[in-house]
Amino acid sequence: MDPGAASSPAAFAAAGALGLAAATTTYFAPPRHYDIREAPEELEALEPVAEREAEDETADV
């Protein structure tokens, strides 16, 4: 590969176009919604299963 190709105007144009595309995608993408208040309820439902799995793993040792 030609060492001068990395600093060519085409490379800078491609990088600029990709940067603009990324910024545009980020601008128009819907924001993520995190509802941290519901997480403990979901975790409480899974807690007995996790405890059983932990007990099973320690029983094998």
N, C-alpha and C positions, 0 to 999 in steps of 0.2 A: 504494500500500500504506500502510496506517495505521502510523505510526511506533510506536504503542503496542503493536502486535501482536507485535513481536519480544520484548517483555518480559512477555508474557502468561503466566499460569500454565500454559496449555496448551503453550506452547513449551518451558517448563522441564520439564514432564512428559514431553513427547516426547523431549527430549534425554536425560533420565534413563532412559527406557525403552530408547532406542537404546544408551546406554552400558552398561546392564545386559545387554542382548542381546549386545553385543560382548564383554563380560567373560565371559559364560556360554559363548559360542562358543569363545573362547580357552581357557577352562578345560577344556572337553571335547574339544577338537581334539587329535589325536595329535601328539606332539612330532616334529619333523623329525629325521631321522637323517642325519648327514653323516659319511662315512667318508673322511677326507682321506688315508689311507694308500694307497688304491687309485688316487688321481688320477694320480700320476706314471706308472704303468704304462699308463693310458689315453692320457696325453699322449705317451708315447714311441711308441705305435702310430700316433698322428696326426702326429708330427713330420715324417716324410719327405714327407707330403702337403703340409703347411704350407710346408716348404722349397721344394718344387716350385712351389707357387702363388706364393711370394714371388719366385722366380727368373723365373717367367713375367711377373709384373707389372713387374719391373725391366727385362726384355728389351723390353717395349713402350715404354719411355720413351726 
